[in-house]
Amino acid sequence: MTTTDSTADIEIVRDDAQRRYELTVDGVQAGIAAFVATPGRIVFTHTVVRPEFEGRGLGSRLARFVLDDAVARGERIVPRCPFIADYLGRHPEYEASVDAPE
């Protein structure tokens, strides 16, 4: 997925080899969402946006993308990452796809 807004070229891609989604802004890595995937399940372990990119809604864009991608893949979502867990708490539309962390 690549989106463009008035200020930046934003891209989010899933890198299964690195076990993370990568967020880039104008070609610079701005953040990641790390995960552990098993068949039919994805556990989000850590999400971070670099400080110089904070305050632009990029973390929420990243969270929305990774969750939408997991749902599209038919994966059960397990939010061990506090950021993803908080996002899910504010977006009940994902509830049917979420399992509680163990």
C-alpha positions in Angstrom: 0.0 0.0 0.0 1.2 3.5 -0.8 -0.7 6.5 0.1 0.1 10.1 -0.6 -1.1 13.1 1.3 -0.3 16.8 1.0 2.9 16.6 2.9 4.5 13.2 2.5 4.6 9.9 0.6 3.6 7.2 3.1 4.2 3.5 2.6 3.4 0.6 4.8 4.6 -2.9 4.0 4.6 -6.3 5.7 8.1 -7.9 5.9 7.6 -11.5 7.0 11.3 -12.2 7.1 11.8 -9.4 9.7 8.5 -10.2 11.4 7.3 -6.6 11.2 5.3 -4.0 9.3 7.5 -1.1 8.2 6.2 2.5 7.9 8.2 4.8 5.6 7.7 8.5 5.1 9.3 10.0 2.0 11.6 6.9 1.9 12.7 7.2 5.5 11.7 4.4 8.0 9.4 6.2 10.4 8.1 3.3 12.4 7.4 -0.4 12.8 4.9 -2.8 14.2 6.6 -6.1 15.2 4.7 -9.4 15.3 5.0 -13.1 15.7 2.8 -15.0 13.2 1.6 -18.6 13.3 -1.0 -20.2 11.0 -4.2 -18.2 11.5 -2.8 -16.0 14.2 -0.7 -12.8 14.6 0.6 -11.5 17.9 1.6 -7.9 17.9 4.5 -7.4 20.3 5.8 -3.9 19.8 4.9 -0.8 17.8 7.0 2.4 17.6 7.1 5.6 15.6 10.4 7.5 15.7 10.2 10.7 17.7 10.8 13.0 14.8 7.6 11.6 13.1 5.3 11.7 16.1 2.2 13.9 16.3 1.2 13.3 12.7 -1.2 10.4 13.2 1.3 8.0 11.7 0.9 5.5 14.6 -2.8 5.3 14.1 -2.4 4.9 10.3 0.1 2.1 11.0 -2.2 0.4 13.5 -5.2 0.6 11.1 -3.2 -0.9 8.3 -1.8 -3.8 10.2 -5.1 -4.7 11.7 -7.0 -4.4 8.4 -4.3 -6.6 6.8 -4.6 -9.2 9.6 -8.3 -9.3 9.2 -8.0 -9.6 5.4 -5.6 -12.6 5.9 -8.1 -14.3 8.2 -5.6 -14.0 11.1 -6.7 -13.8 14.8 -5.2 -10.7 16.4 -3.5 -10.9 19.7 -2.5 -7.5 21.1 0.5 -7.9 23.4 1.7 -4.4 22.3 0.1 -1.7 24.5 -0.3 0.7 21.5 -2.2 -1.9 19.4 -4.3 -2.9 22.5 -5.2 0.8 23.1 -6.1 1.3 19.4 -8.3 -1.8 19.5 -10.0 -0.4 22.6 -11.0 2.6 20.7 -12.1 0.7 17.5 -14.6 -2.0 18.4 -15.0 -2.9 14.7 -12.1 -5.3 15.1 -13.5 -7.1 18.2 -14.7 -10.2 16.3 -11.1 -10.8 15.2 -9.3 -10.3 18.5 -8.2 -12.8 21.1 -7.0 -11.8 24.6 -3.2 -12.1 25.2 -2.2 -15.1 27.3 
